[in-house]
Amino acid sequence: NEYKSYLRSMEIRVGGKSYEKIKDTARRYDQNKEKPVVIHKVSDIQKKKLDNLMKNIEKPVNIPSKKKEWKPCDPKEFVHNVMGSSAGAGSGEFHVYRAIRKRTIQREEYINNQKSKDKEVLEFEQRVAENKAKEDTKTAKKRNKRQKRKARLKQLKLEGKLSKGNADKPESDKSCEESASEDDTT
């Protein structure tokens, strides 16, 4: 019973009373220490919990798993009490109708939300694929340019036309580019 009240008091709410309860319970449960621990912030509560966990490291810690996503029940294959348009329907039938209608609306909303999520994921994957294709073409262009420049430098080096002062760009680099652009246009 005391443990349940302790858990209830650990609920953090905006307001003075619940905050005072947290301070009181912290004082009560830390009586074995010389001075009482006064909690001023939420981080103090987290620190206290971590300290308690670290006291006994061998003790297994229960880490809660992710909650399952809510999914509506499947529609019934056979409805026993089919409501007709007869004037003799009782007053209780309206509530049954309303509950069935509420479930179908929830099911339709769930299906529509799933469709929109799937559509967003598909669009995202398409954008990622397009961006990857663009990056690949850009990288291929730059690679080709780099390889051409490297081959041109190697060829000029073999011919001995590379100037010693300008190792990065050969003297006849402009003429090579002009001739390459003329070859592309023809």
C-alpha positions in Angstrom: 0.0 0.0 0.0 2.8 2.4 0.9 4.6 1.5 -2.3 1.5 2.3 -4.4 1.2 5.7 -2.6 4.9 6.2 -3.4 4.3 5.5 -7.0 1.3 7.8 -7.1 3.3 10.6 -5.5 6.1 10.2 -8.1 3.7 11.4 -10.8 4.9 14.8 -11.9 2.3 17.3 -12.4 2.4 21.1 -12.7 1.3 22.4 -9.4 2.5 22.8 -5.8 0.9 19.8 -4.0 2.3 17.0 -6.2 5.7 18.6 -6.1 5.6 18.7 -2.3 4.6 15.1 -2.2 7.6 14.2 -4.3 9.9 16.1 -1.8 8.2 14.3 1.2 8.6 10.8 -0.3 12.2 11.5 -1.2 12.9 12.5 2.4 11.0 9.5 3.8 12.8 6.9 1.6 16.3 8.4 2.2 16.2 8.1 6.0 19.1 5.8 6.1 21.4 8.6 4.9 22.7 11.3 7.2 21.0 14.3 5.6 17.7 14.2 3.7 17.8 14.5 0.0 15.7 17.4 -1.2 14.4 17.2 -4.8 14.4 20.5 -6.6 14.2 19.3 -10.2 12.9 16.4 -12.3 16.5 15.6 -13.1 17.0 14.9 -9.4 14.3 12.3 -9.5 16.0 10.6 -12.5 19.3 10.8 -10.7 17.9 9.1 -7.6 16.4 6.3 -9.7 19.7 5.8 -11.5 21.5 5.7 -8.2 19.1 3.0 -7.0 19.7 1.0 -10.1 23.5 1.3 -9.8 23.5 0.0 -6.2 22.9 -3.5 -7.4 24.4 -3.9 -10.9 23.7 -7.7 -11.1 20.0 -7.2 -10.7 18.2 -7.4 -14.0 16.5 -4.2 -15.2 13.1 -4.4 -16.8 13.2 -2.2 -19.9 9.7 -1.9 -21.3 9.3 -2.7 -25.0 7.7 -0.4 -27.5 3.9 -0.4 -27.3 2.1 -2.1 -30.2 0.3 0.2 -32.5 -3.5 0.2 -32.0 -5.3 -1.7 -34.7 -9.1 -1.9 -34.9 -10.9 -5.2 -34.7 -11.8 -6.9 -38.0 -15.4 -6.5 -39.1 -17.7 -9.3 -38.2 -18.4 -11.7 -41.0 -22.0 -12.3 -39.9 -24.1 -9.7 -38.1 -26.8 -11.5 -36.1 -29.0 -8.5 -35.1 -29.5 -6.7 -38.4 -31.3 -3.5 -37.9 -34.0 -2.7 -40.5 -36.1 0.3 -41.1 -39.1 -1.0 -39.2 -41.0 1.3 -37.0 -41.0 -1.2 -34.1 -37.3 -1.0 -33.3 -36.7 -0.7 -29.6 -35.0 2.2 -27.9 -31.9 0.1 -27.2 -31.2 -0.6 -30.8 -30.0 3.0 -31.4 -27.1 2.5 -29.0 -26.2 -0.8 -30.7 -26.3 1.0 -34.1 -24.2 3.9 -32.8 -21.5 1.5 -31.4 -21.3 -0.4 -34.7 -21.1 2.8 -36.7 -18.4 4.2 -34.4 -16.3 1.0 -34.9 -16.7 1.2 -38.7 -15.7 4.9 -38.7 -12.6 4.1 -36.6 -11.7 1.2 -38.9 -12.0 3.5 -42.0 -9.9 6.2 -40.3 -7.2 3.6 -39.5 -7.2 2.3 -43.1 -6.9 5.9 -44.4 -4.1 6.7 -42.0 -2.2 3.6 -43.1 -2.6 4.5 -46.7 -1.3 8.0 -46.1 1.7 6.6 -44.1 2.5 4.1 -46.9 2.2 6.8 -49.5 4.6 9.1 -47.5 7.1 6.3 -47.1 6.9 5.5 -50.8 7.4 9.2 -51.8 10.3 9.4 -49.5 12.0 6.3 -50.9 11.4 7.7 -54.4 13.0 11.1 -53.4 16.0 9.2 -51.9 16.4 7.1 -55.1 16.2 10.3 -57.3 18.8 12.1 -55.1 21.1 9.1 -55.2 20.8 8.9 -59.0 21.6 12.6 -59.3 24.6 12.2 -57.0 25.8 9.2 -58.9 25.7 11.1 -62.2 27.5 14.1 -60.7 30.1 11.8 -59.2 30.6 10.0 -62.6 31.0 13.4 -64.4 33.6 14.5 -61.9 35.4 11.2 -62.0 35.6 11.3 -65.8 36.9 14.9 -65.7 39.5 13.9 -63.1 40.6 10.9 -65.2 40.8 13.0 -68.4 42.9 15.6 -66.6 45.2 12.9 -65.1 45.6 11.2 -68.5 46.3 14.5 -70.2 49.0 15.3 -67.5 50.5 11.9 -67.9 50.6 12.3 -71.7 52.2 15.7 -71.5 54.7 14.4 -69.0 55.7 11.7 -71.3 56.1 14.1 -74.2 58.2 16.4 -71.9 56.0 19.5 -72.5 55.1 19.9 -68.8 56.6 23.0 -67.3 58.5 22.5 -64.1 57.2 25.7 -62.4 53.5 24.8 -62.9 53.1 21.2 -62.0 49.3 21.2 -61.7 48.4 22.8 -65.0 50.4 22.3 -68.2 51.3 25.2 -70.5 49.2 23.9 -73.3 46.2 23.1 -71.1 44.0 25.7 -72.7 44.8 24.5 -76.2 43.9 20.9 -75.1 40.6 22.1 -73.7 39.8 24.1 -76.9 40.6 21.1 -79.0 38.5 18.8 -76.8 35.5 21.2 -77.0 35.9 21.4 -80.8 35.8 17.5 -80.9 32.6 17.5 -78.8 30.8 20.0 -81.1 31.6 18.1 -84.3 
